């Protein structure tokens, strides 16, 4: 077997390992899934696993990078069909809500125990900031985001909230689904015009089946 065919074979194996390991990490939590578990599940040797990823941290990082790539591809697909800022937000949120169903509550916290993953997430922070700033700018032009909004303060404020929640485990007793509805969408709603608020409220009503325990107000029919 020549080098090119061998490289293609290893790349197929690598992609399959990432896909299967990611499913296990998300369902069971990273700590509870060992390299032995992955080796047995995929019926490949641990030696091959370590050759491909240089240990569990390398595999976890590869899974996170693949998730980011999948998110980017999905967003690009959405943006090919619409340039409406809120519509893009809603479709991305729908995708993520579906993608995160059944995720182990320990998974996000356990990601932060790997230095290379933390470093990669910091790299992605700038990209997220730019995407959020662009979203707000387009929303302003379309009349769904307030024109008096200070874009730099708003984008940095949201990043501060997300980073703070992660750093202090402020939402450790809740799901990512709860964080999306009770923090992210609430924040964007505060940036919106009356036109934008009406659309955000409709989205929340359509996708939020019930309030969190302890909510001050429950929606009445």
Backbone torsions as a table, in degrees:
resi	resn	phi	psi	omega
1	UNK	NA	125.3	-177.7
2	UNK	-74.5	169.9	-174.2
3	UNK	-62.3	-38.0	-178.7
4	UNK	-65.8	-44.8	178.7
5	UNK	-65.2	-38.9	178.7
6	UNK	-63.9	-41.8	178.7
7	UNK	-63.8	-39.9	178.5
8	UNK	-64.8	-39.4	179.5
9	UNK	-64.7	-44.7	179.3
10	UNK	-65.4	-35.3	178.9
11	UNK	-67.8	-38.4	175.7
12	UNK	-63.0	-44.3	178.3
13	UNK	-62.1	-43.3	-178.6
14	UNK	-61.1	-46.3	179.8
15	UNK	-63.1	-38.7	179.5
16	UNK	-67.8	-40.0	177.3
17	UNK	-61.8	-45.0	-180.0
18	UNK	-60.4	-45.2	-178.3
19	UNK	-62.5	-47.8	-177.2
20	UNK	-70.6	-42.4	-179.3
21	UNK	-64.7	-39.9	179.6
22	UNK	-60.8	-40.8	177.2
23	UNK	-62.6	-42.2	179.2
24	UNK	-66.9	-45.9	179.8
25	UNK	-59.2	-44.4	-177.4
26	UNK	-68.9	-37.5	-176.3
27	UNK	-79.7	-39.7	-171.8
28	UNK	-108.3	-12.3	-172.2
29	UNK	93.5	147.4	-174.7
30	UNK	-68.8	-42.0	-175.8
31	UNK	-62.1	-35.1	-175.3
32	UNK	-85.1	-1.2	177.6
33	UNK	-110.5	117.2	-178.5
34	UNK	-97.5	166.2	175.2
35	UNK	-64.2	-30.3	174.4
36	UNK	-62.3	-44.1	178.9
37	UNK	-58.6	-45.6	-178.1
38	UNK	-66.5	-41.5	178.8
39	UNK	-59.6	-44.7	-179.7
40	UNK	-69.1	-40.2	-178.7
41	UNK	-62.5	-40.8	-176.3
42	UNK	-93.5	-7.5	-179.9
43	UNK	58.4	44.1	172.5
44	UNK	-127.8	160.4	-176.0
45	UNK	-75.5	153.0	174.5
46	UNK	-62.6	-32.8	178.6
47	UNK	-59.0	-43.0	178.4
48	UNK	-64.3	-42.0	178.3
49	UNK	-57.8	-46.2	-177.7
50	UNK	-71.7	-28.0	174.7
51	UNK	-68.3	-35.8	-177.4
52	UNK	-78.3	-35.2	-169.7
53	UNK	-129.4	-4.9	178.0
54	UNK	56.7	39.8	174.8
55	UNK	111.5	173.8	-175.8
56	UNK	-64.2	-41.1	-179.4
57	UNK	-60.8	-39.8	177.4
58	UNK	-62.9	-37.7	178.2
59	UNK	-69.1	-43.3	178.3
60	UNK	-60.8	-44.1	179.1
61	UNK	-61.4	-41.6	178.6
62	UNK	-62.6	-37.8	177.7
63	UNK	-65.2	-43.1	179.5
64	UNK	-64.1	-42.8	178.9
65	UNK	-64.0	-36.8	177.9
66	UNK	-67.6	-38.0	175.9
67	UNK	-60.3	-43.7	179.4
68	UNK	-63.2	-42.2	178.8
69	UNK	-64.0	-40.9	178.6
70	UNK	-64.0	-42.4	178.6
71	UNK	-61.8	-43.1	179.9
72	UNK	-64.2	-40.7	179.1
73	UNK	-66.1	-39.8	179.1
74	UNK	-65.6	-43.2	179.6
75	UNK	-64.4	-41.3	178.7
76	UNK	-60.7	-39.0	178.3
77	UNK	-64.1	-42.3	178.6
78	UNK	-62.5	-43.8	-176.7
79	UNK	-69.1	-18.2	175.4
80	UNK	-73.6	-19.5	-176.1
81	UNK	-104.2	-15.7	179.9
82	UNK	-155.5	148.8	173.1
83	UNK	-114.1	11.4	177.9
84	UNK	-76.3	117.6	-173.6
85	UNK	-58.4	-47.5	-178.3
86	UNK	-69.3	-35.5	177.8
87	UNK	-63.4	-40.5	176.0
88	UNK	-61.8	-45.5	178.4
89	UNK	-57.5	-46.3	-177.2
90	UNK	-64.6	-43.0	-178.1
91	UNK	-68.8	-38.3	176.1
92	UNK	-64.4	-42.8	179.0
93	UNK	-62.4	-42.6	178.1
94	UNK	-60.6	-42.8	178.6
95	UNK	-61.6	-45.8	-177.9
96	UNK	-69.3	-38.0	178.2
97	UNK	-61.7	-39.9	177.5
98	UNK	-70.2	-41.8	-178.2
99	UNK	-64.0	-32.5	-174.3
100	UNK	-92.6	1.2	179.3
101	UNK	-62.4	132.8	176.8
102	UNK	77.7	7.8	-179.1
103	UNK	-70.9	139.7	179.3
104	UNK	-64.0	131.6	-177.1
105	UNK	-61.9	-21.2	179.1
106	UNK	-81.5	-15.3	-172.7
107	UNK	-57.5	-51.4	-178.6
108	UNK	-60.8	-39.3	-178.7
109	UNK	-67.6	-40.7	-177.8
110	UNK	-69.8	-26.3	175.4
111	UNK	-57.5	-35.4	-174.4
112	UNK	-77.4	1.0	176.3
113	UNK	-87.1	-4.4	-178.3
114	UNK	-108.3	112.3	-175.8
115	UNK	-55.3	-39.1	-177.9
116	UNK	-68.4	-32.7	177.5
117	UNK	-69.6	-43.5	177.8
118	UNK	-60.0	-43.0	179.7
119	UNK	-63.8	-41.4	179.0
120	UNK	-65.5	-41.3	178.6
121	UNK	-62.9	-34.7	176.2
122	UNK	-66.2	-37.5	176.8
123	UNK	-62.5	-40.2	-178.4
124	UNK	-72.4	-16.2	-178.0
125	UNK	-59.0	-43.4	-179.8
126	UNK	-64.1	-41.2	178.9
127	UNK	-63.7	-41.0	178.1
128	UNK	-63.9	-42.2	178.0
129	UNK	-58.7	-45.6	179.9
130	UNK	-63.9	-40.9	179.5
131	UNK	-65.4	-41.6	179.8
132	UNK	-66.1	-42.4	179.0
133	UNK	-61.4	-43.0	178.6
134	UNK	-64.0	-42.1	178.1
135	UNK	-58.6	-45.3	-179.1
136	UNK	-67.0	-39.3	179.0
137	UNK	-62.8	-45.4	179.6
138	UNK	-65.8	-41.2	178.0
139	UNK	-60.5	-39.2	176.2
140	UNK	-59.8	-46.3	-179.0
141	UNK	-64.5	-28.8	-177.3
142	UNK	-93.1	-2.2	175.8
143	UNK	83.9	12.8	179.3
144	UNK	-105.4	-14.0	176.0
145	UNK	-117.2	139.1	-175.4
146	UNK	-58.3	131.3	-179.9
147	UNK	-71.2	-18.2	-179.5
148	UNK	-88.1	3.8	-177.0
149	UNK	-69.6	133.9	173.9
150	UNK	-84.9	105.7	-170.5
151	UNK	-61.4	-42.1	-178.3
152	UNK	-65.7	-42.9	179.4
153	UNK	-65.7	-40.4	-178.7
154	UNK	-66.0	-47.4	-178.1
155	UNK	-66.1	-44.2	179.0
156	UNK	-67.8	-32.2	177.3
157	UNK	-64.3	-43.0	179.7
158	UNK	-66.7	-41.1	177.4
159	UNK	-60.5	-40.7	179.0
160	UNK	-60.9	-41.4	179.1
161	UNK	-64.1	-47.4	-178.6
162	UNK	-63.4	-46.7	179.8
163	UNK	-62.9	-41.7	-179.2
164	UNK	-64.7	-41.7	178.6
165	UNK	-62.0	-38.7	179.8
166	UNK	-71.6	-43.8	-175.4
167	UNK	-65.2	-41.4	-174.2
168	UNK	-102.8	10.4	-179.1
169	UNK	51.3	39.7	-176.3
170	UNK	-64.4	-23.5	-179.1
171	UNK	-117.1	27.9	-176.5
172	UNK	-64.0	-23.6	179.9
173	UNK	-91.8	1.3	-178.2
174	UNK	-124.3	172.9	-178.5
175	UNK	-96.3	166.9	174.9
176	UNK	-62.5	-34.3	175.5
177	UNK	-55.6	-45.9	179.2
178	UNK	-63.4	-40.6	-179.3
179	UNK	-63.1	-40.2	179.3
180	UNK	-61.5	-45.5	-175.2
181	UNK	-79.5	-32.8	-172.8
182	UNK	-99.4	-9.3	179.2
183	UNK	-127.5	-62.2	-173.1
184	UNK	-62.5	-50.8	-178.9
185	UNK	-70.0	-32.5	176.3
186	UNK	-65.0	-40.3	178.5
187	UNK	-63.2	-49.3	179.9
188	UNK	-62.1	-36.9	178.4
189	UNK	-60.3	-37.6	178.4
190	UNK	-68.3	-19.9	178.1
191	UNK	-90.0	-7.2	-169.2
192	UNK	-92.2	157.2	170.7
193	UNK	-79.7	176.3	177.3
194	UNK	-58.3	-39.2	177.6
195	UNK	-61.8	-44.0	179.8
196	UNK	-69.3	-40.0	179.7
197	UNK	-59.5	-43.1	-179.6
198	UNK	-60.2	-40.5	-179.3
199	UNK	-72.3	-38.0	178.3
200	UNK	-66.1	-43.0	179.1
201	UNK	-61.4	-38.9	178.4
202	UNK	-65.3	-39.9	178.3
203	UNK	-63.6	-45.5	179.9
204	UNK	-62.2	-43.4	179.9
205	UNK	-61.8	-36.6	-176.7
206	UNK	-73.7	-32.3	-172.1
207	UNK	-108.5	-19.3	-179.1
208	UNK	-91.6	111.1	-175.0
209	UNK	-79.8	-31.0	-179.3
210	UNK	-158.7	152.5	178.6
211	UNK	-74.0	162.2	175.2
212	UNK	-67.1	150.3	171.3
213	UNK	-56.5	132.5	-179.4
214	UNK	92.4	-0.4	178.3
215	UNK	-63.0	142.5	-176.3
216	UNK	-69.4	-36.1	-177.8
217	UNK	-127.5	137.7	174.6
218	UNK	-111.0	139.0	-177.9
219	UNK	-67.2	133.3	178.4
220	UNK	-107.3	145.0	-179.2
221	UNK	-85.7	NA	NA
